[in-house]
Amino acid sequence: MDSLDAIVILLIVCAGGLAFVVLYNLANINITERVREIATIKVLGFYDGETSAYIYRENLISTIVGIIVGLVAGKILHYFVVITSEVDLVLFNRQLVWWAYVLGALLTLAFAFIVNLVLHFKLKKIDMVESLKSVE
């Protein structure tokens, strides 16, 4: 059972890394496709913080939707894994504690905030003149 704890920790770390990569790629694609729109907002006089908040809101909405879907799907997957891995000699607890849901949601929000922080610096580097001169 001690080795099972190490496997669970490894799965949590890998899931966190996957969450960071997915959130970063989605936000990066969003910024790349809308660079002209973001440059226009900056030309109109929006500060860097306001421009970043414009993108942050969209990322936060997608993160909250992902948390809700993930909590429901996670409960179903937890039940499936526990039922599938049980043998006659070893039975697992089928109940999840409430703080496991809260911890999962908080970790996902933490990764989303880290991604937003990293993307803030990318948004600051958008060259307004070059972005608006480019022809699509």
C-alpha positions, 0 to 999 in steps of 0.5 A, spaced: 500 500 500 505 504 501 507 504 493 500 505 491 501 512 495 507 514 491 503 512 484 497 517 487 502 522 488 505 521 481 499 521 478 497 528 481 503 531 479 502 529 472 495 531 472 498 538 474 503 538 469 497 536 464 493 542 466 498 547 466 500 545 459 493 545 456 491 551 460 497 555 457 496 552 450 489 554 450 490 561 452 496 562 447 492 560 441 487 565 444 492 570 444 495 568 437 489 568 434 486 575 437 493 579 436 490 584 432 484 585 437 488 586 443 493 591 439 487 595 437 485 595 445 492 597 447 492 603 441 485 605 444 489 607 451 487 600 455 493 599 460 497 593 460 493 590 466 486 592 463 488 588 457 490 582 461 484 582 465 480 582 458 483 575 457 483 573 464 476 573 464 475 568 458 480 564 461 477 564 468 470 562 465 473 556 461 477 554 467 470 554 472 467 550 466 472 545 466 472 544 474 465 543 474 465 538 468 471 535 471 468 534 478 462 530 475 467 526 471 472 525 476 466 522 481 464 517 475 471 515 474 473 514 481 467 509 482 469 506 475 477 505 478 475 503 485 470 498 482 475 495 477 481 495 481 478 491 487 479 484 488 477 479 493 483 480 498 483 488 497 477 492 498 477 500 497 473 505 500 468 508 495 467 514 498 470 521 497 471 526 502 468 533 501 475 536 501 478 532 495 473 536 491 475 542 494 482 541 493 482 539 486 478 545 484 483 550 488 489 546 485 486 547 478 484 555 479 492 555 482 494 553 475 490 557 471 492 563 475 499 561 474 498 561 467 495 568 467 501 570 470 505 567 465 501 570 459 501 577 462 508 578 460 506 575 453 501 580 452 505 586 454 510 584 449 505 585 443 507 590 438 501 594 437 504 597 430 506 591 427 500 587 429 496 592 426 500 593 420 500 585 418 495 583 413 491 577 414 
